[in-house]
């Protein structure tokens, strides 16, 4: 008796549930899941980059405030803008 690899049912875990799919169907689901995760990772990396830029700007502003005290205006509106967008 020969077993056709395309008809072989393979369990696929989604959350706490296992679903049986054909090997071909499972490959398609895995490719779609990988694409979705890649898009999510790219979006999160973009957010991280913008937060790091804001943090660098805030560090510069803190350094200037420590160095010059109240003699310098650091545009508080920009600081509030960065904080509110994260």
Phi and psi restraints in degrees (range 20) as a CNS / XPLOR table:
assign (resid 1 and name C) (resid 2 and name N)
       (resid 2 and name CA) (resid 2 and name C) 1.0 -97.8 20.0 2
assign (resid 2 and name N) (resid 2 and name CA)
       (resid 2 and name C) (resid 3 and name N) 1.0 141.7 20.0 2
assign (resid 2 and name C) (resid 3 and name N)
       (resid 3 and name CA) (resid 3 and name C) 1.0 -105.9 20.0 2
assign (resid 3 and name N) (resid 3 and name CA)
       (resid 3 and name C) (resid 4 and name N) 1.0 124.3 20.0 2
assign (resid 3 and name C) (resid 4 and name N)
       (resid 4 and name CA) (resid 4 and name C) 1.0 -77.9 20.0 2
assign (resid 4 and name N) (resid 4 and name CA)
       (resid 4 and name C) (resid 5 and name N) 1.0 121.8 20.0 2
assign (resid 4 and name C) (resid 5 and name N)
       (resid 5 and name CA) (resid 5 and name C) 1.0 -61.2 20.0 2
assign (resid 5 and name N) (resid 5 and name CA)
       (resid 5 and name C) (resid 6 and name N) 1.0 -29.9 20.0 2
assign (resid 5 and name C) (resid 6 and name N)
       (resid 6 and name CA) (resid 6 and name C) 1.0 -70.6 20.0 2
assign (resid 6 and name N) (resid 6 and name CA)
       (resid 6 and name C) (resid 7 and name N) 1.0 -25.7 20.0 2
assign (resid 6 and name C) (resid 7 and name N)
       (resid 7 and name CA) (resid 7 and name C) 1.0 -92.0 20.0 2
assign (resid 7 and name N) (resid 7 and name CA)
       (resid 7 and name C) (resid 8 and name N) 1.0 -5.6 20.0 2
assign (resid 7 and name C) (resid 8 and name N)
       (resid 8 and name CA) (resid 8 and name C) 1.0 -65.6 20.0 2
assign (resid 8 and name N) (resid 8 and name CA)
       (resid 8 and name C) (resid 9 and name N) 1.0 126.7 20.0 2
assign (resid 8 and name C) (resid 9 and name N)
       (resid 9 and name CA) (resid 9 and name C) 1.0 -88.9 20.0 2
assign (resid 9 and name N) (resid 9 and name CA)
       (resid 9 and name C) (resid 10 and name N) 1.0 127.3 20.0 2
assign (resid 9 and name C) (resid 10 and name N)
       (resid 10 and name CA) (resid 10 and name C) 1.0 -118.0 20.0 2
assign (resid 10 and name N) (resid 10 and name CA)
       (resid 10 and name C) (resid 11 and name N) 1.0 130.8 20.0 2
assign (resid 10 and name C) (resid 11 and name N)
       (resid 11 and name CA) (resid 11 and name C) 1.0 -72.0 20.0 2
assign (resid 11 and name N) (resid 11 and name CA)
       (resid 11 and name C) (resid 12 and name N) 1.0 140.1 20.0 2
assign (resid 11 and name C) (resid 12 and name N)
       (resid 12 and name CA) (resid 12 and name C) 1.0 -130.5 20.0 2
assign (resid 12 and name N) (resid 12 and name CA)
       (resid 12 and name C) (resid 13 and name N) 1.0 123.9 20.0 2
assign (resid 12 and name C) (resid 13 and name N)
       (resid 13 and name CA) (resid 13 and name C) 1.0 -89.7 20.0 2
assign (resid 13 and name N) (resid 13 and name CA)
       (resid 13 and name C) (resid 14 and name N) 1.0 127.6 20.0 2
assign (resid 13 and name C) (resid 14 and name N)
       (resid 14 and name CA) (resid 14 and name C) 1.0 -124.5 20.0 2
assign (resid 14 and name N) (resid 14 and name CA)
       (resid 14 and name C) (resid 15 and name N) 1.0 105.1 20.0 2
assign (resid 14 and name C) (resid 15 and name N)
       (resid 15 and name CA) (resid 15 and name C) 1.0 68.1 20.0 2
assign (resid 15 and name N) (resid 15 and name CA)
       (resid 15 and name C) (resid 16 and name N) 1.0 -122.5 20.0 2
assign (resid 15 and name C) (resid 16 and name N)
       (resid 16 and name CA) (resid 16 and name C) 1.0 -99.2 20.0 2
assign (resid 16 and name N) (resid 16 and name CA)
       (resid 16 and name C) (resid 17 and name N) 1.0 3.7 20.0 2
assign (resid 16 and name C) (resid 17 and name N)
       (resid 17 and name CA) (resid 17 and name C) 1.0 -113.2 20.0 2
assign (resid 17 and name N) (resid 17 and name CA)
       (resid 17 and name C) (resid 18 and name N) 1.0 139.1 20.0 2
assign (resid 17 and name C) (resid 18 and name N)
       (resid 18 and name CA) (resid 18 and name C) 1.0 -101.6 20.0 2
assign (resid 18 and name N) (resid 18 and name CA)
       (resid 18 and name C) (resid 19 and name N) 1.0 132.7 20.0 2
assign (resid 18 and name C) (resid 19 and name N)
       (resid 19 and name CA) (resid 19 and name C) 1.0 -120.9 20.0 2
assign (resid 19 and name N) (resid 19 and name CA)
       (resid 19 and name C) (resid 20 and name N) 1.0 134.8 20.0 2
assign (resid 19 and name C) (resid 20 and name N)
       (resid 20 and name CA) (resid 20 and name C) 1.0 -90.3 20.0 2
assign (resid 20 and name N) (resid 20 and name CA)
       (resid 20 and name C) (resid 21 and name N) 1.0 129.3 20.0 2
assign (resid 20 and name C) (resid 21 and name N)
       (resid 21 and name CA) (resid 21 and name C) 1.0 -133.0 20.0 2
assign (resid 21 and name N) (resid 21 and name CA)
       (resid 21 and name C) (resid 22 and name N) 1.0 160.0 20.0 2
assign (resid 21 and name C) (resid 22 and name N)
       (resid 22 and name CA) (resid 22 and name C) 1.0 -68.3 20.0 2
assign (resid 22 and name N) (resid 22 and name CA)
       (resid 22 and name C) (resid 23 and name N) 1.0 160.1 20.0 2
assign (resid 22 and name C) (resid 23 and name N)
       (resid 23 and name CA) (resid 23 and name C) 1.0 -60.7 20.0 2
assign (resid 23 and name N) (resid 23 and name CA)
       (resid 23 and name C) (resid 24 and name N) 1.0 -39.8 20.0 2
assign (resid 23 and name C) (resid 24 and name N)
       (resid 24 and name CA) (resid 24 and name C) 1.0 -65.0 20.0 2
assign (resid 24 and name N) (resid 24 and name CA)
       (resid 24 and name C) (resid 25 and name N) 1.0 -44.3 20.0 2
assign (resid 24 and name C) (resid 25 and name N)
       (resid 25 and name CA) (resid 25 and name C) 1.0 -63.5 20.0 2
assign (resid 25 and name N) (resid 25 and name CA)
       (resid 25 and name C) (resid 26 and name N) 1.0 -37.5 20.0 2
assign (resid 25 and name C) (resid 26 and name N)
       (resid 26 and name CA) (resid 26 and name C) 1.0 -66.0 20.0 2
assign (resid 26 and name N) (resid 26 and name CA)
       (resid 26 and name C) (resid 27 and name N) 1.0 -41.2 20.0 2
assign (resid 26 and name C) (resid 27 and name N)
       (resid 27 and name CA) (resid 27 and name C) 1.0 -59.8 20.0 2
assign (resid 27 and name N) (resid 27 and name CA)
       (resid 27 and name C) (resid 28 and name N) 1.0 -42.8 20.0 2
assign (resid 27 and name C) (resid 28 and name N)
       (resid 28 and name CA) (resid 28 and name C) 1.0 -64.0 20.0 2
assign (resid 28 and name N) (resid 28 and name CA)
       (resid 28 and name C) (resid 29 and name N) 1.0 -42.0 20.0 2
assign (resid 28 and name C) (resid 29 and name N)
       (resid 29 and name CA) (resid 29 and name C) 1.0 -64.9 20.0 2
assign (resid 29 and name N) (resid 29 and name CA)
       (resid 29 and name C) (resid 30 and name N) 1.0 -40.3 20.0 2
assign (resid 29 and name C) (resid 30 and name N)
       (resid 30 and name CA) (resid 30 and name C) 1.0 -65.5 20.0 2
assign (resid 30 and name N) (resid 30 and name CA)
       (resid 30 and name C) (resid 31 and name N) 1.0 -41.6 20.0 2
assign (resid 30 and name C) (resid 31 and name N)
       (resid 31 and name CA) (resid 31 and name C) 1.0 -62.6 20.0 2
assign (resid 31 and name N) (resid 31 and name CA)
       (resid 31 and name C) (resid 32 and name N) 1.0 -42.5 20.0 2
assign (resid 31 and name C) (resid 32 and name N)
       (resid 32 and name CA) (resid 32 and name C) 1.0 -65.1 20.0 2
assign (resid 32 and name N) (resid 32 and name CA)
       (resid 32 and name C) (resid 33 and name N) 1.0 -41.2 20.0 2
assign (resid 32 and name C) (resid 33 and name N)
       (resid 33 and name CA) (resid 33 and name C) 1.0 -64.3 20.0 2
assign (resid 33 and name N) (resid 33 and name CA)
       (resid 33 and name C) (resid 34 and name N) 1.0 -40.5 20.0 2
assign (resid 33 and name C) (resid 34 and name N)
       (resid 34 and name CA) (resid 34 and name C) 1.0 -63.5 20.0 2
assign (resid 34 and name N) (resid 34 and name CA)
       (resid 34 and name C) (resid 35 and name N) 1.0 -42.3 20.0 2
assign (resid 34 and name C) (resid 35 and name N)
       (resid 35 and name CA) (resid 35 and name C) 1.0 -63.4 20.0 2
assign (resid 35 and name N) (resid 35 and name CA)
       (resid 35 and name C) (resid 36 and name N) 1.0 -43.3 20.0 2
assign (resid 35 and name C) (resid 36 and name N)
       (resid 36 and name CA) (resid 36 and name C) 1.0 -62.6 20.0 2
assign (resid 36 and name N) (resid 36 and name CA)
       (resid 36 and name C) (resid 37 and name N) 1.0 -43.2 20.0 2
assign (resid 36 and name C) (resid 37 and name N)
       (resid 37 and name CA) (resid 37 and name C) 1.0 -66.5 20.0 2
assign (resid 37 and name N) (resid 37 and name CA)
       (resid 37 and name C) (resid 38 and name N) 1.0 -37.2 20.0 2
assign (resid 37 and name C) (resid 38 and name N)
       (resid 38 and name CA) (resid 38 and name C) 1.0 -62.8 20.0 2
assign (resid 38 and name N) (resid 38 and name CA)
       (resid 38 and name C) (resid 39 and name N) 1.0 -42.8 20.0 2
assign (resid 38 and name C) (resid 39 and name N)
       (resid 39 and name CA) (resid 39 and name C) 1.0 -63.3 20.0 2
assign (resid 39 and name N) (resid 39 and name CA)
       (resid 39 and name C) (resid 40 and name N) 1.0 -41.1 20.0 2
assign (resid 39 and name C) (resid 40 and name N)
       (resid 40 and name CA) (resid 40 and name C) 1.0 -65.7 20.0 2
assign (resid 40 and name N) (resid 40 and name CA)
       (resid 40 and name C) (resid 41 and name N) 1.0 -41.6 20.0 2
assign (resid 40 and name C) (resid 41 and name N)
       (resid 41 and name CA) (resid 41 and name C) 1.0 -62.8 20.0 2
assign (resid 41 and name N) (resid 41 and name CA)
       (resid 41 and name C) (resid 42 and name N) 1.0 -44.2 20.0 2
assign (resid 41 and name C) (resid 42 and name N)
       (resid 42 and name CA) (resid 42 and name C) 1.0 -59.8 20.0 2
assign (resid 42 and name N) (resid 42 and name CA)
       (resid 42 and name C) (resid 43 and name N) 1.0 -42.5 20.0 2
assign (resid 42 and name C) (resid 43 and name N)
       (resid 43 and name CA) (resid 43 and name C) 1.0 -64.1 20.0 2
assign (resid 43 and name N) (resid 43 and name CA)
       (resid 43 and name C) (resid 44 and name N) 1.0 -42.9 20.0 2
assign (resid 43 and name C) (resid 44 and name N)
       (resid 44 and name CA) (resid 44 and name C) 1.0 -67.1 20.0 2
assign (resid 44 and name N) (resid 44 and name CA)
       (resid 44 and name C) (resid 45 and name N) 1.0 -38.0 20.0 2
assign (resid 44 and name C) (resid 45 and name N)
       (resid 45 and name CA) (resid 45 and name C) 1.0 -64.2 20.0 2
assign (resid 45 and name N) (resid 45 and name CA)
       (resid 45 and name C) (resid 46 and name N) 1.0 -36.4 20.0 2
assign (resid 45 and name C) (resid 46 and name N)
       (resid 46 and name CA) (resid 46 and name C) 1.0 -64.2 20.0 2
assign (resid 46 and name N) (resid 46 and name CA)
       (resid 46 and name C) (resid 47 and name N) 1.0 -42.7 20.0 2
assign (resid 46 and name C) (resid 47 and name N)
       (resid 47 and name CA) (resid 47 and name C) 1.0 -63.4 20.0 2
assign (resid 47 and name N) (resid 47 and name CA)
       (resid 47 and name C) (resid 48 and name N) 1.0 -43.3 20.0 2
assign (resid 47 and name C) (resid 48 and name N)
       (resid 48 and name CA) (resid 48 and name C) 1.0 -61.1 20.0 2
assign (resid 48 and name N) (resid 48 and name CA)
       (resid 48 and name C) (resid 49 and name N) 1.0 -43.6 20.0 2
assign (resid 48 and name C) (resid 49 and name N)
       (resid 49 and name CA) (resid 49 and name C) 1.0 -60.8 20.0 2
assign (resid 49 and name N) (resid 49 and name CA)
       (resid 49 and name C) (resid 50 and name N) 1.0 -42.7 20.0 2
assign (resid 49 and name C) (resid 50 and name N)
       (resid 50 and name CA) (resid 50 and name C) 1.0 -68.9 20.0 2
assign (resid 50 and name N) (resid 50 and name CA)
       (resid 50 and name C) (resid 51 and name N) 1.0 -35.5 20.0 2
assign (resid 50 and name C) (resid 51 and name N)
       (resid 51 and name CA) (resid 51 and name C) 1.0 -66.5 20.0 2
assign (resid 51 and name N) (resid 51 and name CA)
       (resid 51 and name C) (resid 52 and name N) 1.0 -40.5 20.0 2
assign (resid 51 and name C) (resid 52 and name N)
       (resid 52 and name CA) (resid 52 and name C) 1.0 -65.1 20.0 2
assign (resid 52 and name N) (resid 52 and name CA)
       (resid 52 and name C) (resid 53 and name N) 1.0 -38.0 20.0 2
assign (resid 52 and name C) (resid 53 and name N)
       (resid 53 and name CA) (resid 53 and name C) 1.0 -64.2 20.0 2
assign (resid 53 and name N) (resid 53 and name CA)
       (resid 53 and name C) (resid 54 and name N) 1.0 -42.9 20.0 2
assign (resid 53 and name C) (resid 54 and name N)
       (resid 54 and name CA) (resid 54 and name C) 1.0 -64.4 20.0 2
assign (resid 54 and name N) (resid 54 and name CA)
       (resid 54 and name C) (resid 55 and name N) 1.0 -40.6 20.0 2
assign (resid 54 and name C) (resid 55 and name N)
       (resid 55 and name CA) (resid 55 and name C) 1.0 -64.0 20.0 2
assign (resid 55 and name N) (resid 55 and name CA)
       (resid 55 and name C) (resid 56 and name N) 1.0 -41.9 20.0 2
assign (resid 55 and name C) (resid 56 and name N)
       (resid 56 and name CA) (resid 56 and name C) 1.0 -61.9 20.0 2
assign (resid 56 and name N) (resid 56 and name CA)
       (resid 56 and name C) (resid 57 and name N) 1.0 -42.0 20.0 2
assign (resid 56 and name C) (resid 57 and name N)
       (resid 57 and name CA) (resid 57 and name C) 1.0 -62.8 20.0 2
assign (resid 57 and name N) (resid 57 and name CA)
       (resid 57 and name C) (resid 58 and name N) 1.0 -42.2 20.0 2
assign (resid 57 and name C) (resid 58 and name N)
       (resid 58 and name CA) (resid 58 and name C) 1.0 -66.6 20.0 2
assign (resid 58 and name N) (resid 58 and name CA)
       (resid 58 and name C) (resid 59 and name N) 1.0 -34.9 20.0 2
assign (resid 58 and name C) (resid 59 and name N)
       (resid 59 and name CA) (resid 59 and name C) 1.0 -64.5 20.0 2
assign (resid 59 and name N) (resid 59 and name CA)
       (resid 59 and name C) (resid 60 and name N) 1.0 -41.3 20.0 2
assign (resid 59 and name C) (resid 60 and name N)
       (resid 60 and name CA) (resid 60 and name C) 1.0 -62.7 20.0 2
assign (resid 60 and name N) (resid 60 and name CA)
       (resid 60 and name C) (resid 61 and name N) 1.0 -44.9 20.0 2
assign (resid 60 and name C) (resid 61 and name N)
       (resid 61 and name CA) (resid 61 and name C) 1.0 -63.3 20.0 2
assign (resid 61 and name N) (resid 61 and name CA)
       (resid 61 and name C) (resid 62 and name N) 1.0 -39.5 20.0 2
assign (resid 61 and name C) (resid 62 and name N)
       (resid 62 and name CA) (resid 62 and name C) 1.0 -64.2 20.0 2
assign (resid 62 and name N) (resid 62 and name CA)
       (resid 62 and name C) (resid 63 and name N) 1.0 -43.7 20.0 2
assign (resid 62 and name C) (resid 63 and name N)
       (resid 63 and name CA) (resid 63 and name C) 1.0 -59.4 20.0 2
assign (resid 63 and name N) (resid 63 and name CA)
       (resid 63 and name C) (resid 64 and name N) 1.0 -46.0 20.0 2
assign (resid 63 and name C) (resid 64 and name N)
       (resid 64 and name CA) (resid 64 and name C) 1.0 -64.4 20.0 2
assign (resid 64 and name N) (resid 64 and name CA)
       (resid 64 and name C) (resid 65 and name N) 1.0 -38.6 20.0 2
assign (resid 64 and name C) (resid 65 and name N)
       (resid 65 and name CA) (resid 65 and name C) 1.0 -66.3 20.0 2
assign (resid 65 and name N) (resid 65 and name CA)
       (resid 65 and name C) (resid 66 and name N) 1.0 -41.6 20.0 2
assign (resid 65 and name C) (resid 66 and name N)
       (resid 66 and name CA) (resid 66 and name C) 1.0 -65.1 20.0 2
assign (resid 66 and name N) (resid 66 and name CA)
       (resid 66 and name C) (resid 67 and name N) 1.0 -39.6 20.0 2
assign (resid 66 and name C) (resid 67 and name N)
       (resid 67 and name CA) (resid 67 and name C) 1.0 -73.5 20.0 2
assign (resid 67 and name N) (resid 67 and name CA)
       (resid 67 and name C) (resid 68 and name N) 1.0 -43.1 20.0 2
assign (resid 67 and name C) (resid 68 and name N)
       (resid 68 and name CA) (resid 68 and name C) 1.0 -108.4 20.0 2
assign (resid 68 and name N) (resid 68 and name CA)
       (resid 68 and name C) (resid 69 and name N) 1.0 -9.0 20.0 2
assign (resid 68 and name C) (resid 69 and name N)
       (resid 69 and name CA) (resid 69 and name C) 1.0 64.6 20.0 2
assign (resid 69 and name N) (resid 69 and name CA)
       (resid 69 and name C) (resid 70 and name N) 1.0 -141.5 20.0 2
assign (resid 69 and name C) (resid 70 and name N)
       (resid 70 and name CA) (resid 70 and name C) 1.0 -79.6 20.0 2
assign (resid 70 and name N) (resid 70 and name CA)
       (resid 70 and name C) (resid 71 and name N) 1.0 3.5 20.0 2
assign (resid 70 and name C) (resid 71 and name N)
       (resid 71 and name CA) (resid 71 and name C) 1.0 -76.9 20.0 2
assign (resid 71 and name N) (resid 71 and name CA)
       (resid 71 and name C) (resid 72 and name N) 1.0 -6.9 20.0 2
assign (resid 71 and name C) (resid 72 and name N)
       (resid 72 and name CA) (resid 72 and name C) 1.0 -120.3 20.0 2
assign (resid 72 and name N) (resid 72 and name CA)
       (resid 72 and name C) (resid 73 and name N) 1.0 141.6 20.0 2
assign (resid 72 and name C) (resid 73 and name N)
       (resid 73 and name CA) (resid 73 and name C) 1.0 -101.9 20.0 2
assign (resid 73 and name N) (resid 73 and name CA)
       (resid 73 and name C) (resid 74 and name N) 1.0 117.4 20.0 2
assign (resid 73 and name C) (resid 74 and name N)
       (resid 74 and name CA) (resid 74 and name C) 1.0 -99.3 20.0 2
assign (resid 74 and name N) (resid 74 and name CA)
       (resid 74 and name C) (resid 75 and name N) 1.0 17.4 20.0 2
assign (resid 74 and name C) (resid 75 and name N)
       (resid 75 and name CA) (resid 75 and name C) 1.0 51.3 20.0 2
assign (resid 75 and name N) (resid 75 and name CA)
       (resid 75 and name C) (resid 76 and name N) 1.0 78.1 20.0 2
assign (resid 75 and name C) (resid 76 and name N)
       (resid 76 and name CA) (resid 76 and name C) 1.0 -59.0 20.0 2
assign (resid 76 and name N) (resid 76 and name CA)
       (resid 76 and name C) (resid 77 and name N) 1.0 -26.9 20.0 2
assign (resid 76 and name C) (resid 77 and name N)
       (resid 77 and name CA) (resid 77 and name C) 1.0 -61.7 20.0 2
assign (resid 77 and name N) (resid 77 and name CA)
       (resid 77 and name C) (resid 78 and name N) 1.0 -39.1 20.0 2
assign (resid 77 and name C) (resid 78 and name N)
       (resid 78 and name CA) (resid 78 and name C) 1.0 -64.9 20.0 2
assign (resid 78 and name N) (resid 78 and name CA)
       (resid 78 and name C) (resid 79 and name N) 1.0 -40.7 20.0 2
assign (resid 78 and name C) (resid 79 and name N)
       (resid 79 and name CA) (resid 79 and name C) 1.0 -62.9 20.0 2
assign (resid 79 and name N) (resid 79 and name CA)
       (resid 79 and name C) (resid 80 and name N) 1.0 -45.0 20.0 2
assign (resid 79 and name C) (resid 80 and name N)
       (resid 80 and name CA) (resid 80 and name C) 1.0 -62.9 20.0 2
assign (resid 80 and name N) (resid 80 and name CA)
       (resid 80 and name C) (resid 81 and name N) 1.0 -36.4 20.0 2
assign (resid 80 and name C) (resid 81 and name N)
       (resid 81 and name CA) (resid 81 and name C) 1.0 -62.4 20.0 2
assign (resid 81 and name N) (resid 81 and name CA)
       (resid 81 and name C) (resid 82 and name N) 1.0 -48.2 20.0 2
assign (resid 81 and name C) (resid 82 and name N)
       (resid 82 and name CA) (resid 82 and name C) 1.0 -62.9 20.0 2
assign (resid 82 and name N) (resid 82 and name CA)
       (resid 82 and name C) (resid 83 and name N) 1.0 -44.2 20.0 2
assign (resid 82 and name C) (resid 83 and name N)
       (resid 83 and name CA) (resid 83 and name C) 1.0 -65.8 20.0 2
assign (resid 83 and name N) (resid 83 and name CA)
       (resid 83 and name C) (resid 84 and name N) 1.0 -40.9 20.0 2
assign (resid 83 and name C) (resid 84 and name N)
       (resid 84 and name CA) (resid 84 and name C) 1.0 -69.9 20.0 2
assign (resid 84 and name N) (resid 84 and name CA)
       (resid 84 and name C) (resid 85 and name N) 1.0 -22.2 20.0 2
assign (resid 84 and name C) (resid 85 and name N)
       (resid 85 and name CA) (resid 85 and name C) 1.0 -90.5 20.0 2
assign (resid 85 and name N) (resid 85 and name CA)
       (resid 85 and name C) (resid 86 and name N) 1.0 4.1 20.0 2
